[in-house]
C-alpha cells in the first residue's frame, strides 16, 4: 500500500467515522471494568469483618487498625492522602468496651425465674455502666417529657429506684413540620438522661439491636430486649402489649407500674473511654483537568460497626463492610483506569456513623473541598445483599442519575429504581442526610431484593449473607458512573 492510499484510509477512519477514537476510549474503560472482581471484593469484606478488628467499634484501637488497613490500600493504589498529607481526619468519639454479654434474669409474680438468653432474648447495652441492678419494673412508653407538646410519659408513675421499660421513637410518625417538634425527643441520649432525671435505677429497652448511639451515664445499667420478652412480662402482669402500644401511638401515654412481685435483674461489664478519638479515612484521586480538578465528587460509606460483646463478635459484614468493599473496588479501578477523571474524586470511609453520624458531621463542618465545589456525594450503606439497585434521590438529580442509568442499561442490566429527595423532618439516620443538609447533591446506593436474611446489628451479620455478584456490579456501576460524571463538562 503506498503512502497516498494509507493517508486516505486514515482520513476515512478518523473523519468519516469520528466515533472511532471514542470506541478506543471505551475499550480502555471496559478493560478496567472487567478487572473488578467479586472474589477480591469479598476478600475486602472478609478482612474487615474478621475478629482482629472486633467489630470496628468507632473510637476503639481495633477500628483504627481497620482504618489503617484501608489507608494502606489507598496508598498501594496511588490514591493520595487528602488531609494535608494524612489519610485521616480525627474527631472526638467516646465509646464503651463491652467485655461480657452480661445477664438478664426475670422473676415473675409467681416466683418463676427465667435466665434470658443472649442474643435471642437480649443484648447488653453498648454504653451501659458496669455493675448490676435489680428491682421492680415500670413501663414509661417513649420516656418523653415534653410540656410544650402537652405530653409526659412520666406524669402518673413513680420510677425512683425502679427499672423502666422504654420504647424507641416518638408518638408522631408523619413526616411533616410537626415531626420537627418531636425530633429532639427521639434521640436515645435524651431518653436516657430523662430517665435518670426522674430517678430510674436502670432500664430495659424494647429494641433488641446493638446500638452504640446511646450514652454512658454514671451507674445507669441497661439492656436491649426482644418484643417476645416484653410480651411475656406484660402477660404476667395481665396486660396486652400490643394493645398498650396502640394506645401509645395515639399519644395517650399509657405508663404504669407492673406487679410488685415482678422483678428484673441486669448485669453488665463495661469500660468507658470518654476521651477517645475516631477517624474518617480520606483518599484523593486528583482530577486531570486544570480547571475541573478543583471540583470534587465524593464517594463515601461508613467503616465502623457495632463492636464486640464479650467474646461475641458483631462482624458488620453487610452493615457496612459490604459498602466499604464496593468503594475500595471502585477506588482501585479509578486509580488504575487508563481513562482518568477530569474532576477530582474523594473517597471517604466514614467513622462514628453508628455512634451518631459523628464522622459525616465532622466532615461537613471541616470539608477538604469547599461545599460549593462539591458536585455530588454518593453514600453506600449495606450494598451487598440482593439482585437489584436502588438510587435514593436519583430522580431529583437527573443530570447526574443519567450517568448511572446509562452505565446500568449498557453494561450491567440489573433492575434499578430511584426516588426523589424527600425532606426528612425527623432524626437523621444516615450519613447521606448530613451531606444533604449541608447543601450537597447527595445520592444513596442500595441493593434490593435480598437473597439472604438481613441480620441488622446482630452477630449473624457475617460474610455468608453477602451476594458477591451484586457487590461486583455495584463497584462496576460506581466506576463507570463516577468516571462519566467526573468527565461531564456540562455539569
PyMOL commands that set and color helices and strands:
alter all, ss='L'
color gray80, all
select helices_A, chain A and resi 3-16+19-33+38-48+51-53+61-76+147-149+177-183+188-197+227-236+241-249+292-294+317-336+353-356+358-365+371-373+394-396+398-412+431-437+463-465+468-486
alter helices_A, ss='H'
color red, helices_A
select strands_A, chain A and resi 80-81+88-92+95-98+103-107+113-115+122-124+131-139+145-146+151-152+163-166+202-205+221-225+256-257+263-268+270-273+277-285+296-302+308-309+312-313+344-350+374-380+388-392+416-418+442-448
alter strands_A, ss='S'
color yellow, strands_A
deselect
rebuild
show_as cartoon
